[in-house]
Amino acid sequence: MTSGYVVARVDEIPPGTHKFVSVGKFGIAVYNVNGEFRAVTNYCPHRGGPLCVGKRYPIVESSEPYDIKVSGTDEILRCPWHGLEFDLRDGQAEVGKLRVRMHQVRVENDQIVLQGV
Ligand code: FES
């Protein structure tokens, strides 16, 4: 028996996509980040914007001018209100100390399950 909120089958959220579910006060989006599922509350810790409406981007790093490396596949989620960016792997803002609320997710019998909601 599955305890928790069943979001979808694994194949319904392929890498680079997400699914929004109306759970809790603001809703939660479950993202497939390189084959791992991450669940994020649809509430930006900056000013409460609808974070999960934001677009995703890959990680861009630079150690010196004109040396730009793009890695990964859309690990960064940008809030649509003021543009703060959050790492979907841990919820941490790219700048500053804000962190988005994340939820535990597990895969059970080919289903993605939100825990503790
Ligand atoms: S509300 Fe998200 S960046 Fe301001």
Residues whose N, C-alpha, C, O or C-beta is under 5 A from the ligand:
A	BS01	FES	C44 H46 R47 G48 G49 C79 W81 H82 G83 L84
